[in-house]
Amino acid sequence: MPSTNPPVVPDSAKNVVVIGASRGIGAVVASTFASHGHRVIGTHRGSGTPDGVIGFEFDITDPGAVAGLFSFVGGFGRADVVVVASGITRDSPLVRMSDSDIDEVIATNLVGPMRVVRAAASKIVRGGSIVLVSSVGARLGHVGQANYTASKAGLEGFVRTVAQEFASKFRINIVAPGPTRTDMFLAAGAEARAAMEQGTPMRRVGEPVEIADVVYWVSQSTYMTGATVPVSGGLIV
Ligand SMILES: NC(=O)c1ccc[n+]([C@@H]2O[C@H](COP(=O)([O-])OP(=O)(O)OC[C@H]3O[C@@H](n4cnc5c(N)ncnc54)[C@H](OP(=O)(O)O)[C@@H]3O)[C@@H](O)[C@H]2O)c1
């Protein structure tokens, strides 16, 4: 469901789609593009999007919803930039991980983004840019997150292939954050949070704006495709 009263943007504005713009990293990504004067269509699941962002209710696990999203975006013209910043965790040791813990994480973090990119491939402008948010866990692994790290590692393999298939049409890259101060990070217990902080060479977690700035920069870069850019306080060097 679209929100009303879209913000006024300059004629030079690009059409930017941000999946998962209701909170956390995606909300700051959406606000960052809006602050640069672009028209931002941000998705949420009922809780709305930041000021200056056109909200669209969307669940990435619903296969039928992707066409509706791009049809809504098409009302403003072709998409120039697509960012997928949605994601979930359902952590537990593997032997206790339920089928739904596995299915929901793979559906949300891997299958959904694949469907979004497949739709975007025919809707994005020539020279457009797609940025997916993965995690350092894809490379490092993380105890209790077998489902999550598998989903993010899958995303990275997917991007390496899509980048080659569509190199002459659009760029597609990944930004891989380390621990970042959002609801997802805060949901980890105090002990786990302290361990993540101490385990990061910079001895602190990232702020959403520090990830959003890199997403913005990656989306603007002109000769990079198929890359994974870690933003992790030194966890990945
Ligand atoms: N925070 C970290 O420490 C960290 C580290 C590495 C990677 N990441 C990655 O960064 C990305 C953003 O995470 P975050 O920390 O900003 O998380 P967050 O604060 O928990 O926000 C998650 C976002 O994803 C959306 N979302 C969840 N399930 C969805 C679905 N089925 N359909 C559409 N949207 C859905 C949420 O929408 P609702 O508001 O409707 O729930 C929300 O906008 C994720 O891909 C995450 O894996 C985060």
The ligand as an SDF file (V2000), in Angstrom:
LIG
                    3D

 48 52  0  0  0  0  0  0  0  0999 V2000
   22.6220   -4.8820   12.6430 N   0  0  0  0  0  0  0  0  0  0  0  0
   23.6480   -5.6870   12.4340 C   0  0  0  0  0  0  0  0  0  0  0  0
   24.4630   -5.9320   13.3470 O   0  0  0  0  0  0  0  0  0  0  0  0
   23.8900   -6.2680   11.0680 C   0  0  0  0  0  0  0  0  0  0  0  0
   25.1370   -6.8670   10.8150 C   0  0  0  0  0  0  0  0  0  0  0  0
   25.3720   -7.4160    9.5600 C   0  0  0  0  0  0  0  0  0  0  0  0
   24.4020   -7.3740    8.5830 C   0  0  0  0  0  0  0  0  0  0  0  0
   23.1910   -6.7880    8.8580 N   0  0  0  0  0  0  0  0  0  0  0  0
   22.1950   -6.8000    7.7800 C   0  0  0  0  0  0  0  0  0  0  0  0
   21.7820   -5.4790    7.5330 O   0  0  0  0  0  0  0  0  0  0  0  0
   20.4440   -5.4890    7.0090 C   0  0  0  0  0  0  0  0  0  0  0  0
   19.6060   -4.5340    7.8430 C   0  0  0  0  0  0  0  0  0  0  0  0
   19.5590   -5.0280    9.1710 O   0  0  0  0  0  0  0  0  0  0  0  0
   19.2160   -4.0720   10.4020 P   0  0  0  0  0  0  0  0  0  0  0  0
   20.2880   -4.2700   11.4030 O   0  0  0  0  0  0  0  0  0  0  0  0
   18.8940   -2.7140    9.9320 O   0  0  0  0  0  0  0  0  0  0  0  0
   17.9230   -4.8430   10.9360 O   0  0  0  0  0  0  0  0  0  0  0  0
   16.5860   -4.3110   11.6270 P   0  0  0  0  0  0  0  0  0  0  0  0
   16.8410   -3.0330   12.3570 O   0  0  0  0  0  0  0  0  0  0  0  0
   16.0730   -5.4880   12.3700 O   0  0  0  0  0  0  0  0  0  0  0  0
   15.6460   -3.9760   10.3800 O   0  0  0  0  0  0  0  0  0  0  0  0
   15.2680   -5.0130    9.5130 C   0  0  0  0  0  0  0  0  0  0  0  0
   14.5240   -4.4460    8.3470 C   0  0  0  0  0  0  0  0  0  0  0  0
   14.1540   -5.5310    7.4850 O   0  0  0  0  0  0  0  0  0  0  0  0
   12.7550   -5.4720    7.2580 C   0  0  0  0  0  0  0  0  0  0  0  0
   12.1950   -6.7940    7.0220 N   0  0  0  0  0  0  0  0  0  0  0  0
   12.3050   -7.8920    7.8000 C   0  0  0  0  0  0  0  0  0  0  0  0
   11.6160   -8.9150    7.2710 N   0  0  0  0  0  0  0  0  0  0  0  0
   11.0490   -8.4460    6.1220 C   0  0  0  0  0  0  0  0  0  0  0  0
   10.2040   -9.0120    5.1360 C   0  0  0  0  0  0  0  0  0  0  0  0
    9.7720  -10.2690    5.2080 N   0  0  0  0  0  0  0  0  0  0  0  0
    9.8310   -8.2340    4.0940 N   0  0  0  0  0  0  0  0  0  0  0  0
   10.2440   -6.9540    4.0030 C   0  0  0  0  0  0  0  0  0  0  0  0
   11.0220   -6.3470    4.9110 N   0  0  0  0  0  0  0  0  0  0  0  0
   11.4280   -7.0970    5.9640 C   0  0  0  0  0  0  0  0  0  0  0  0
   12.2060   -4.8500    8.5310 C   0  0  0  0  0  0  0  0  0  0  0  0
   10.8840   -4.3910    8.3120 O   0  0  0  0  0  0  0  0  0  0  0  0
    9.8300   -4.3110    9.5280 P   0  0  0  0  0  0  0  0  0  0  0  0
   10.1020   -3.0350   10.2580 O   0  0  0  0  0  0  0  0  0  0  0  0
    8.5190   -4.3400    8.8610 O   0  0  0  0  0  0  0  0  0  0  0  0
   10.0700   -5.5220   10.4040 O   0  0  0  0  0  0  0  0  0  0  0  0
   13.2240   -3.7520    8.7460 C   0  0  0  0  0  0  0  0  0  0  0  0
   12.9960   -2.6620    7.9080 O   0  0  0  0  0  0  0  0  0  0  0  0
   19.9710   -6.9480    7.0990 C   0  0  0  0  0  0  0  0  0  0  0  0
   20.1310   -7.5640    5.8380 O   0  0  0  0  0  0  0  0  0  0  0  0
   20.9300   -7.5670    8.1030 C   0  0  0  0  0  0  0  0  0  0  0  0
   21.0570   -8.9490    7.8820 O   0  0  0  0  0  0  0  0  0  0  0  0
   22.9230   -6.2400   10.0690 C   0  0  0  0  0  0  0  0  0  0  0  0
  1  2  1  0
  2  3  2  0
  2  4  1  0
  4  5  1  0
  4 48  2  0
  5  6  2  0
  6  7  1  0
  7  8  2  0
  8  9  1  0
  8 48  1  0
  9 10  1  0
  9 46  1  0
 10 11  1  0
 11 12  1  0
 11 44  1  0
 12 13  1  0
 13 14  1  0
 14 15  2  0
 14 16  1  0
 14 17  1  0
 17 18  1  0
 18 19  2  0
 18 20  1  0
 18 21  1  0
 21 22  1  0
 22 23  1  0
 23 24  1  0
 23 42  1  0
 24 25  1  0
 25 26  1  0
 25 36  1  0
 26 27  1  0
 26 35  1  0
 27 28  2  0
 28 29  1  0
 29 30  1  0
 29 35  2  0
 30 31  1  0
 30 32  2  0
 32 33  1  0
 33 34  2  0
 34 35  1  0
 36 37  1  0
 36 42  1  0
 37 38  1  0
 38 39  2  0
 38 40  1  0
 38 41  1  0
 42 43  1  0
 44 45  1  0
 44 46  1  0
 46 47  1  0
M  CHG  2   8   1  16  -1
M  END
$$$$
